[in-house]
Amino acid sequence: MDSVVELPCPICLTEGKLMMRAHSAEIPYFGEHTQVTLLCDECGWRQTDFIPADGAKPGGWSICIDDISVLSARIVRSSSCTVCIPELDLEVNPGTSNAGYVTNVEGLLVRFADVVELVSRDLLEDGGDDAVSRCQELSDRISALKNGDFSEEIHVVLLDPRGHSQILHENAVPRELTGEELARLPVGADPAIFSTDEI
């Protein structure tokens, strides 16, 4: 269902060009979710989020990448979720144009690898040899995981103050977020420029 949002675009501030697209569907193993996408026809800005039909509370999920089956574990990441791999010192926080997505652990590793490669290319141009070496080390460790080398203990961690993110695997561990985590975790842009009654 598409509808015009009677607010200006948060990026280009153009009136009458902001659309909301809402689509409810059953995501296998996760239940019914509504995918809400805000998009501006003027500047192309878009933000997507997944909202579960049942109530959600702030929560975290973690899984140890210790078996080939874990690479195919499903991940639903909302736009308010921080994703980290603590042992590699990698973390992605929600931003102003952050999007929710559904992937698996291997897909998440590919996303991190792509960013490490991009940073490495930029550092090569600037001549930061130590930082380039660090990027190469990260890239090698991510590649080893994707290729089934589970010799070191590596975890994927999702921290979601809005509680819309999940990892689907029998070894995934859910938990509540601490007060300290809730205070420090960013939630990104607030997609709630409409009420849930409008969906």
N, C-alpha and C positions, 0 to 999 in steps of 0.2 A: 504494500500500500504506500503510495507516494502522496505527500502533502507539502504545501508551502509553509515555511516557518515565518511567522510575522515578525522577524527580527533581522537586523543586518548581519551579514557575514562577519564572523569574529576576526577574519584576516583582512579582507579588502573593504569591509564596511558597506558594501553595496546592499541596498534594500531590495527585497522582492526576488532575490536570486537564490536564497537558501532553501534547500529542500530536505525533507526527512523521508527516508525510505525505511519502513519497518516490515520485517518478514519473520513470522514465527514458524519454527520447524522443530522436529524431533531430531536431536543430534544423538546418533547411536551411543548408548551407554551413559549419556549425560542427561537425558531427558529433554523436555521441551525448553527451548531458548528462543528469545526474540533477538534477531540481529537488527540493530538500529544503525543506520548510516546517515550522517548529515553531510550534505555536499553542496558546494556553491557552483552554480553554472557560470558565474563570472570569472573567478580566479582558479577554479579547479580544486580548492581545498576540500578535504574529506576526512571524516572521522567515523570509525566503525567501532561498535561495542557489542558484546554479547551479554544479554541479561537473562538469567535463569527464571523460569516461571515460578519456582518456589522461592521462598525468602532466603536470603543469603546473609551471612555474618562474616566479618573480617576473618580471613584465614590464610594459612600457608600450606604448601605442599612441597614435599621433597622426595627425590628418588635417587638411589645410587646407581650409576651406570656400571654394572658389574656383570652383565650378561647380554648376549645378542638380542634377546627378546625385549630388553629395555629400550633399545633404539627405536622400536616401533610403538612404544607407549604413547598414547594420545595425550596431547596437551591442548587445553582450551585456555587461552590467555586473553584476558579482558584488557581494555585500554587503561585500566587503573593498576595493573599488575607490574611489580618489579621482578625481573627474571635475573637470577644470578647463578654463577658456577663458582662457588667460593674458593675452591682449590686452585683455580686458574686466575683468580682475582678479576673476574669478568662480571659486569653488572649492567643491565639496561633498565633505566627508570622511565616511567611514563612522562611524555612531554605534551606540548600543546597540540600536536597533530598526530598523536599516537593512535594506532589502530589495534583493535582486537583481532585475533586470528586463531585458527585451529590448525595444528601441525602435529608432529611427533618429535621425540627426543632427537632423532637424527636430523630432522628439519631445523630444529633449534640450533644444533651444532653447526649446521651449514650457515645459518644466519650469523652466528658469532664469527665463524671463519671468514665470511665475506667482509664483515666489518674490520676484522684484524688485517685482512689483506689490503683493504682500502687505506687504513691508517698506515700500514707499512709502506705503501706506495708514496703517500704524502711525506713520510719521514725520509724516504730515500732522496726525495727532491731537496729536503732541507738539510741532509747530511747528518742525521742523528744515528750514528752507528750502534750505540748501545741500545737505543730504543728499537731499532730495526732488528737487532739480534733477539730482543725480547719478543717481538712480534713473530719472528720465525720460530722461536721456541713454542709459543702459544699455538701457532699454526700446526706445528708438528704434533703436539699433544692432542689437539682436536682431531687431526687426521688419524692418529693412532686409535682413538676411541671409535671413530666412524668405521675403521677397518677391523674392529674386534679385539684390540689390545686393551684388556681390562686389568693391567698389572698395577695401576695406581687407582686409589679410591677417589672417584670424582662424583659429585652430586649436582643435580639440577634442582634449584629451589625457586618456587613461586611464592611471592608475598603480595597479597591482594587486600588492601583495606576495605574494598567493597565486596569481597568474597565471591566474585564471579568467575574465578579461575580454578582449574582443576587439572590433575594428572590422572589418567586412567591406566592403571596397571596394578596387579595384585601386590606389588612391593612398594607402591606409592604410599607415603605417610602424610596424612592430613594433620593439621594442628591449628590451635587458635593463635592469633598474633598477640604479642605482649603489649602492654601499654606503651613501653618505650619504642617498640617497632611502629605502633600506630602513630606516635608523635613524630617520628622522623621520616616515615615513608611518604613520598609524593604520590598524588593520585592523578596527576595530569590535568588536562582541561576538563571542566565539568560538562559532560554531555547532556546534563539534565536541564536543557533550555526549554523543555516541554515536560508536562506531567505524564506519569505513566498511564493516566486515564485516557490520554490521547492515542495510545498505541492500540 
